[in-house]
Amino acid sequence: MKRIAIAVSILLGLAPTAAFAWDWSLKTSESESVELNSNQFLRSSPAGSLGSYSTITGTAEALTPTSKLTLDGDGSYRKYWGPGADGVPESLSYGAKAHYEQFEKNRFDREFVEAAWRQQSTSLALLNDLGVVSPATGFLDRVTATGGIDRALNARDTVSLFATSTRTYYEPSSGGTAFTDTLAHGSWRHGVSSTTGVSLSSEAEVLAYDNAFSTQVTIYRNQVGVDTALSSLLSFRGNIGAAYLVTDRGVSTSAIGGVSSNTPIGSTALDWIGDAILTYKFMKTATLSVIASQSVGPSVVGSLIKRDSITATVNYLINSRENFSISANGNRQIAGATTDYASVSATYGYNPIRDVSLQFTYRYQHRFASSGTTIFDPVTGTPTVSGTGPADSHSLLFVATHNFVVLPHGN
């Protein structure tokens, strides 16, 4: 609670002293989820479990004709019961963020700065990002500072520049390998026509680890992209390029896994990256979205990972209170070991009254047998897979959310 109080005090201190000149609003949300799962953590010996997840958020927003300040805070708690959850600890996550942006000629012409802090259970961080069940105790802390600028050079050309740096560390310090992740990104978009644009982007990311070798990994990403509205019902956006990784003082022959070594080793790796989104509104109230991507980068604990995924989703608006969606996903995770996953899910949403929403979801997930034997990241020492054999799970998830506007804009 002391850390939360300090964070809130810092964020409030960022607010302008001339508060009367700003149009403030305040809203909160409370969410409670209950999940029944036949094999929650995809173990080789399946057993049922019950999970309960509670989340509360708060957002304060201040507006002027040329600027916006947003202060966010959230906290969540997870608890599991049943034989399928043996050895899985309860977990906490909470954080705060302050975001300020100044608009120029229009809302696409701006400068912004952002500061964020988040603390979560180390076991929850591994579970959320890598699907890894770990008995790890203690907390993972992340402190982030970001700044950027967007500019419209003319009616057809826009440029965006931003830089961000995140320091990740553990409480206690023996809980894992601390590291700093710093990234600079630049992009340019040119409007070929009113419905089509082309873009170029380039970024450099530096990962500096506090391990015995002081390992440093630099990732250069360069991509070319296109976005177009093929019709009023069909749109497409895609980017493709390459990622080049340079490892200095590493503990493996490859930055994405390989043969471990007891002496520092330098290495390089090259792979393609990209993403594509196709959206088709095939009915007045129904939309199909297909998303595919391949990426290379760090996980929340700093382990380097390559991810391939493809997802197809249909969203259908039944009426003003009800909606339905169905989704299918396949993804591959490469981090020493290569693991494939497939899942399908169906969700029904219902708003019984204003500001209250209910969701019911069924999900089936399958993990294929992993190939490779490296299940611990050589740089950070963290596990990268939960199991190497095939596994299935069926789950039923119920979510109730209450959104409440404490102070609307205009008061």
N, C-alpha and C positions, 0 to 999 in steps of 0.2 A: 504493500500500500504506500510505503514511503517513496518508492521509485515512481509510482503513478502520480503522486502528489507533486513531486519535483518536475516531472514531465509536463503536467498540466500547467504548473506555474510558469515554466519556460515558454510554453505555447501562448499563454495569455499575455506574457511579456512582449510577444511579437506584435500584438495588436496595436494599432495606432492610438496615440493619446487623444486625438480628436475624434473620439468614438461617435460623437453626435453627428459627424458628417457621413457616417456609413449606415447603410440599410442592412440591419442584422436579421438573421433567421436562425432558428435552432430546431433540429429534428433528431429523433432517436428511433432505434428499432430494437426489438427483442425477438429472439428466435430460439425455439426449442425443437430439437430433433431426436427421434427415437428410431433405432435401426435394429432389425432382426436379420441375422446373417448366418448362413450355413457354414461358412468358412471365411470369416472376416479378413484374415491375414494370409490367405492362400497357402496354408500349411499342407505338408504332404499327408498328414493324418487329420482330416477335416473334423471339426467339432463346432457346434453352434455357439453363438454369443449374442449378447444384447448390449447395444451402445447407446449412451445418452450424451447429447452435445448441446451446450447452452452458450449463446452468444448475445452480447449487448453492444451496440454501437451508438455513437453520438457525433453529430456534425453541426458545427457553427459556421455560418457563411456570412460574410460582410461584402456588400457591393457598393460601388460608386459608378458613375457613367464610364469610367476609364480603367477600373481595376477591380480585382476580386481577391479576397482573403478567405481561405478555408482552413478550419481547424478540425481534425478528425481524431477520435479516440475509440478503441474497441477492446473488448476482452472476451475470451472464450474458455470453456472448461469441458473436458471430455472424460468420460468414465465408462468402463467396460465391465461386464459380468459374464459368467458362464465358462465352461471348459475350454471353449475356443479362444478365450482371452487370457489364459494362464500366462503369467509372466509379463503382461502388458500393463505398464503403470498408468495411473491417471495422469492427465496432462493439462497444462495451462498455456495460454497465449494471450498477450496483450500488447498494445502499442499505441503510438500517437504520431500524428503527422501535421505539419503546417505547410501550406502551399499559398504562395502569393504570385499573382500575375498582373502585369500592367499592359493594357491594350493601347494600340496606336490608332492607325487609320480605320481598322476594323478588328473584329475578334479573332481573325486569323493572322494578325500582325501584332506580335506581343513579345514581352520578356517575362521570364518566370524564374523563381527560386523555390526550393523545397527542402525541408529538413524532416527526417523521420527517424523514429526509434521503435524497435520491436524486440520483445523478449518472449521466447516460447520454450517449452520443454524440448530438450534435445531429441528425445524419443519421438515427439510429435513432428518435429522438423524432418526427421528421416522418413517417417511414415507418410507425411503429406507429399514430399517431393519425390522420393524414390520408391515408396511402397515397401520400405524395409522395416521390419519389426525388430526393435533393439531394446534391451533392458537398460539402456543408458540412463543415468540420472543427471540431475542438474539442468542448467538452462543454456540456451543459445541466444546471444544478444547480437543485434545488427543495428548500426548507426549509419545513416545515409545522408549525404548532402548532394543536391542536384541543382543545376542552373542551366538555362537555355534561352534561345532567341529564335523566333520565327519572323520571316520578313517576306513580303510580297514585293519583288523587284519591279514587276509591271503586271499587266493584266493576265499574263500567261505563265510567268515564272515566279516560283517561291523557293526559298531556301530555309533550312532548319539546322540549327547547331545546338548541341547540348553536351554537357559533361556531368558525370555522376561518379561518386566514390562511396563504397560501403566497407565499413570495418566490421568483421565478424569475429566474435570472441566468445569464450565459454566461461560459465560459472558453475563449479570451480574451473580454474585454468587447465586442470588435468583432464577435463572432459573432451578435449579435441584439439585440433590444430587451428590456431587463429590465422586469419589471412585478411588481406586488403584487396578489394576488387575495384579497379578504376577504369572507366570507359569514357571515350570521347567519340561522338557520332556527328556526322554531317550528311545532309541529303539535299538534293535539288530536284524539283519537279517542273516539267514544262508541259503546258496544256497544248496539245496538238489541235484539239477542237473542243467544242463545248461539252463533249461526252468522253473524250479520250485524253490521257496524259501519259507521259513517259517519265521515268525517274532514275537517278543514280544515287547510291549511298555508299559511304565508306566509314568504317569505324575501327578503332584500335582499343583493345582491352588488355590490361595488365593485371595479373594475379600474383601477389607476393605472399608467400607462405612463411609462417614462423616455425618451420621444421628444422631439423638438424642441419640441412644443407642450405637453408634460406632459398628454397626453390622459387624460381620465377617463370611464369608462363605468359607469353604474349600472343594474343590472337588478333589477326588482321582479317577483317571481313569486308568484301567489296561485292556489291550487287547492282544489277540493272532491273528495272521493273516497268510494268505497264498496268494501267487501270482504265477500264472502259465500261460504259453502259451500252451494251449491245442492243438493248431495247428498253422500253419502260418496265419490262418484266424480268430482264436478264442482265446481270452485271458480272464482271470478272476483274480480279486484281491478282497480280502475281509478281514475284521477285525471284531472281536466281543469280547465283554467284559462287564465290569460293571463300573458304576459310583456311588461313595458313597459320599454323601453330608453331611457335618456337619455344622450346623448353631449355632453360639455363639452370644448371646445377640440379637436375632432376634425379629421380631414383628409379627411372624406368627408361627403356629404349624408345618408348613412344608416349606422347602426352595423353593419348587416349587408351592407355593400357599397354601391356607388353611384358617383357622379361624383367623381373626386378633385379636391382643391382645394389651392392653395398657401398659403392663409390658414386660421387656425383657424375652425371652424364648429361650431355647436351644432345638434343634431338629436334627434328622438325617433322611436321605432318601436314598434308594437304588433302582437303576434301571439299566437295561441293555442298552448298546450303541453298535453301530456297523455301518459299511458301506460296500457296495459291488459294484463293477463295472464289468459289462460284456460287452465286445466289440467283435462284429462279423462283419467281412468284407465280406458281402454276395455277393458283386459285386466288380469288379475292381475299380470302382469309387464311391462305396456306402458303408457306414458303419452304423451299428446299435449299439447304446450304451444304456445300461440300468443301472441306478444308483439308489441305495436305501440306506437310512441312518436313524439312530436315534441318536440324540445328546441331551445333557443337558449342558447348559452353560449360560453365561451372554449375553444379547443383547448389542447394542452399548451404551445404557444409563444405563446399569448395572442391569436391571431387569432379573431375572432368568427365563429361558424359555426352554421347551422341544419341540423339532421339530422332526417330522416323515415325510419323503418324499420319493417319488419314481418318477423317470423321465425316459421316453423312448424317444430317439432322433434318427432320421435317417438323415444323412448328405449325399448329393449326389452332386458330382462334374460333372456339365454338360459339361463344357469345360474349357479352360484356363482362361476364363473371367467370367463365370457364375457358380453359385452354388445354391443349393436349400436345405432347411432343414425343417423338420416337427417334432414337439415335443408335448408330452402329459405329464402332471404333476399332481400329487395329493399330498397334504401335510396337516399335522395336526400341529396346534400350541397350546401348552398348557402353560398357564401362569395365573392361577386362573380360567379363562374361557377357554373352549376348542372350537377351531374353525377349521373347515375343509375347504380346498380350492381345486378347480380343474381347470385346464386350458389346452387349446390346442393352438398351434400357428404354423404358416407357414411363412418362410422367404425366399425371393429371393434376392440373392446378385449378383451385376454386377460391373465389373471393366472396365469402358469405356476407360480409359487411365492409364498409369503407375502412381502409387502413389495416385490414386483417386478411392474410392469405394463407391457404392450406395447400400442401403438395403431397402427393402420394407417388412414390417411385418404385418400380421393380427393376432390378438390374441383375444380369448374368455376366460373370467374368470368367475368363479362362486364361491361365498362364501355361504356355508351352514349355517343354523341357529346355533348360539353358544349355548353351554350348560354351566351352571354355571353363577354366578352373579358377580364375582370379576373381574372388568375391570380395576382396578388400582393396580399396584404392591405395596405391603405393605411396602417394604423396601425403594424404591426410590420415590414412589408417582407418577410415570409416568404411562400414559395410556398404556395398552397392547393390546387392540383391538379397531378397528375403529367403529364397529357396531356389534350388536348381532343377527340381523335378516338376512335372505337370501338376496343376491344381485347378479346381473349379470352385465357384461360390455363387450362391443365390442370395439376394438381399431384398428386403422390404423396408423402405425408408419413409417415415412420416415427418413432415416439417410444418410447424406453425410459426408464423411471423406476424408481429404487430408493429406497424410503423406509426409514429406519433409526432405531429408537428407541434412543438412547444411554443415556438414564436415564428409566425409566418413573415415573409417579406412585406414591407409596407407599413409596419407598425413602429 
